[in-house]
């Protein structure tokens, strides 16, 4: 009976060690997932900044190169719209 008791304690101790190792491994995985989420957020924020800067550059170029206002006759609709006059609503091709 004493031997079986010691064997039970040994088995229980091994099971406890396995549980501790499993919990430690799970904690490491959670930490890795959090680190991955942080890195993805950094990449996403960097992407948003780059896109915002690109939009700002395009808008600045558009404002610097926009067409003059249409002649008064076209503004009042007295003459039909001609294709030779560029539309002020088009951005054109991006660089």
N, C-alpha and C positions, 0 to 999 in steps of 0.2 A: 503494500500500500504506500509506503514511503517513496519508493522508486516511481510509482505512477504519479504521485503528487509532484515530485521534482520534474518529471517529464511534462506534466501539465503546465508548470510554471515556465519551463523552457519554451514550450510551444507558444504559450501566451506572450512571452517576451519577444519571440520572433515575429509574432503577428503584430505586436505593438510597433516593432521596428519597421515592419513593412508599411503599416499605416502612417507612421511618421515620415517615411521616405516618400510615400505617395502624396501626402499633404505638402511636403516641401517642394515636390515636383509641380504640383498644382499651383502653388504660390509663384514659382518661377515662371510658369506659363502665363499667369495673370499679369505679372510684371512685364513680360515680353509683349503681351497684347497692348498694354497701356503705352509702352514705349513706341510700338508700331503706330498706334493712334496719334500720338504726339507728333511723330515724324510725318504722318499723312496730313495732319493739320498744318504743319509748317509748309509742306509742299503746296497745299491748297491755298494758303494765304499768299505765298510767293506768286502763285499763278494769278490770283486776283489782282495783285499789285501790278504785275506785268501787263495784264489786259487793260487795267485802268490807265496805265501810262500810255499804252498804244492808242487807246481811244482819245486821250488828251492830245496826243500828237496829231492824229487824224483830224480832230476838230480844229486844232490850231491851223493846220494846213488848209483846211476848207475855208476857214474865216479869212485867211490871208489871200486866197486865190479865188474868191467868189466873183461871179460875173456882175457887171454893173446893172443897176436897175433897168427894167425894160422901158422903152420909149413911152411917152404919155399916151400915144394912140393905142398901143397894145395893152396898157394898164386899164384903160376904160372899155376895152373890147370893141373898138371901132374897126380895127383891122383883124383879119384872121391870123391866128398864131402861125408864125413862120418857123421852119425847121432850122433856119440859120441862127436863131437866137437860142443860146443855151439855157436850159432850165435851171433856176436857182435851187431846186430841190434835189438835184443829183450831186452826189459826192464825187463821182468819177472813179477811176481805178485807184486802188490802194497801191502804195509804193512797194 
